[in-house]
Amino acid sequence: MLQFNTMPGHLVRRAHQVATAIFVEQMTKEGLDITPFQFAALSAIQMQPGLDQATAAAWTACDRATMGGVLDRLVEKGLVLRQISDKDRRARVLHLTDSGRAILQKAETVALAIQDSLTQGLNPQERDILVDLLQRVCDNHPK
């Protein structure tokens, strides 16, 4: 008889639930109105200011339509500036606003603490192994 609670797919889903709950709880506690996906989008834009929406979507493993909605909300919050690209009028390039940089800086500190909370009970070597294994699963199944 299969035990669903020992299946990798179930455990990954459950771990995602736990990670999202901790993220939302901690960000809210710090007064930050930011979702995990918004955090990823802001981080991608910080990594390469002026990147286009399609690249931001690819880097965050998100479809373009969903990323468009995430960016709409970030623009509405005044955290991201979206402009027509000088190189391709069909593309939109993204930049963090001063508010976006400030929020991301605070959120990064919280996100690092969240990672520690999420992996409590693991020693540093086990944490490295977990990250390596999860990365390999993701690399083997891109989008």
C-alpha positions in Angstrom: 0.0 0.0 0.0 1.4 3.4 -1.0 2.0 5.9 1.7 1.2 9.3 0.2 3.0 11.1 3.1 6.3 9.6 2.0 6.0 10.5 -1.7 8.4 13.2 -2.9 5.6 15.1 -4.7 3.5 15.3 -1.6 6.5 16.3 0.5 7.5 19.1 -1.9 3.9 20.4 -1.9 3.8 20.3 1.8 7.2 22.0 2.1 5.9 24.7 -0.3 2.9 25.3 2.0 5.1 25.6 5.0 7.6 27.9 3.3 4.8 30.2 2.0 3.1 30.3 5.4 6.3 31.2 7.1 7.1 33.8 4.5 3.7 35.5 4.7 3.7 35.4 8.5 7.2 36.9 8.9 6.8 39.6 6.2 3.5 40.7 7.7 5.1 40.7 11.2 7.7 43.1 9.8 5.0 45.3 8.2 5.9 44.3 4.6 3.1 43.7 2.2 4.9 41.4 -0.2 4.3 37.9 -1.5 6.9 35.3 -2.2 6.4 35.8 -6.0 6.7 39.6 -5.6 9.9 39.1 -3.7 11.3 36.9 -6.5 10.3 39.5 -9.1 11.9 42.4 -7.2 15.0 40.3 -6.7 15.3 39.5 -10.4 14.9 43.2 -11.3 17.6 44.1 -8.8 19.9 41.5 -10.3 19.6 43.1 -13.7 17.9 46.5 -13.8 16.3 47.1 -17.2 15.5 43.5 -17.8 12.3 42.8 -19.7 9.2 41.1 -18.4 9.8 37.9 -20.4 13.2 37.5 -18.8 11.8 38.2 -15.3 9.2 35.5 -15.9 11.8 33.0 -17.1 14.2 33.7 -14.1 11.4 33.2 -11.6 10.0 30.2 -13.4 6.7 31.9 -14.0 4.5 32.2 -17.0 4.3 35.6 -18.7 0.7 36.2 -17.9 1.2 35.6 -14.2 4.3 37.7 -14.1 2.4 40.5 -15.8 -0.1 40.5 -13.0 2.6 40.4 -10.3 4.3 43.4 -12.0 1.0 45.2 -12.3 0.7 45.0 -8.5 4.3 46.0 -7.9 3.8 49.0 -10.2 0.6 50.0 -8.4 2.5 49.8 -5.1 5.1 52.1 -6.5 7.9 49.5 -6.2 8.6 49.0 -9.9 8.8 51.3 -12.9 7.8 49.6 -16.2 8.8 51.4 -19.4 8.8 50.7 -23.1 12.1 49.4 -24.2 14.2 51.7 -26.4 15.5 48.6 -28.3 12.1 46.9 -28.8 8.9 48.9 -28.6 7.0 45.7 -27.9 9.0 44.9 -24.8 8.7 46.4 -21.3 11.8 47.0 -19.2 11.7 47.0 -15.5 13.5 49.1 -12.8 13.1 49.2 -9.0 11.9 52.6 -7.6 13.6 54.0 -4.5 10.7 52.5 -2.5 11.2 49.2 -4.3 14.9 49.1 -3.4 14.1 50.0 0.3 11.4 47.3 0.6 13.6 44.7 -1.0 16.5 45.5 1.3 14.3 45.0 4.3 12.6 41.9 2.8 16.0 40.3 2.0 16.9 40.4 5.7 13.6 38.8 6.6 13.9 36.2 3.8 17.3 35.1 5.1 15.8 34.6 8.6 13.0 32.7 7.0 15.4 30.3 5.4 16.9 29.5 8.8 13.5 29.0 10.2 12.5 26.7 7.3 15.5 24.5 7.7 15.7 24.4 11.5 16.7 21.0 12.6 19.1 20.6 9.7 22.8 21.1 10.1 24.7 23.2 7.5 25.7 20.1 5.5 22.2 18.8 5.5 20.9 22.2 4.4 23.4 22.3 1.5 22.3 18.8 0.5 18.6 19.8 0.6 19.3 22.8 -1.6 21.4 20.7 -4.0 18.7 18.1 -4.3 15.9 20.6 -4.8 18.0 22.4 -7.4 18.6 19.2 -9.3 14.9 18.3 -9.3 14.1 21.8 -10.6 16.9 21.5 -13.2 15.5 18.2 -14.4 12.0 19.6 -14.9 12.3 23.1 -16.2 8.9 24.8 -16.4 
